[in-house]
């Protein structure tokens, strides 16, 4: 979606010397931890069943014994920017990370729709809480955080509002479908949305402009990011918007979120929707947010 689309002293001991500027960045963003021969970092690829399809998924396993806090990382529409640099930074900080492609996107079986993406995000969250997966991937179910970019930001808020066990929510220039529906009332807004969808359909299966637009028009109660953030309540929440992206949406929904949680944090940065020139800063912001949730992670 283009426009809408512990480390402490011990870690510094094996990191390269840091410049004054780098010293302000969390070490997990810019340096590798010492290898753990007994419990090395790893990666597993598999599919997660989801209704009438499946999700092509990657699970980044953090190094170290014991249970690990875990991040569910959701990409946007259609998912050209997958934010895997954020996944790697989170893993270096001691977090497991699950990332995936929604049904009907990028080769995942099934058909794509916004409703299906919401179901897929929910099924991925349930995957992280099943006892067999908890044991296999050493997941600390008391410290599961969801992060989402653009459309993935809406999906993250949607499922986090429905699951009280989610410990934190990190939204990256999140898309508010309700604002898109409002914009469709003008010829300019409708033309912009048509152009957006046309450019994003190629990697998606089973979706059309009419089907996607019909979904968000017909179910305004569900496809309202501000409403979902109110439902999420007082749990930790950070929203980072992009001035050259859809930061105006981020500002608007933050007001809704703060009505339920005055501690909601908003930052709007002078960058584009993909944070093309703010990747280190974005990874640093995410890792620091995760540290608030599980301060004893490596």
Secondary structure, 3 states (H helix, E strand, C coil): CCCCCCCCHHHHHHCCCCCCCHHHCCHHHHCCCCCCCCCCCEEEEEEEEECCEEEEEEEEECCCCCCEEEEEEECCCCCCCCCHHHHHHHHHCCCEEEEEECCCECCCCCCCCHHHHHHHHHHHHHHCCCHHHHHHHCEEEEEEEEEEECHHHHHHHHHHHHCCCCCEEEEECCCCHHHHHHHCCCHHHHHHHHHHHHHHCCCECCCCHHHHHHHHHHCCCCCCHHHHHHHHCCCEEEEEEEEECCHHHHHHHHHHHHHHCCCCEEEEEEEECCCCCCHHHHHHHHHHHHHHHCCCCC
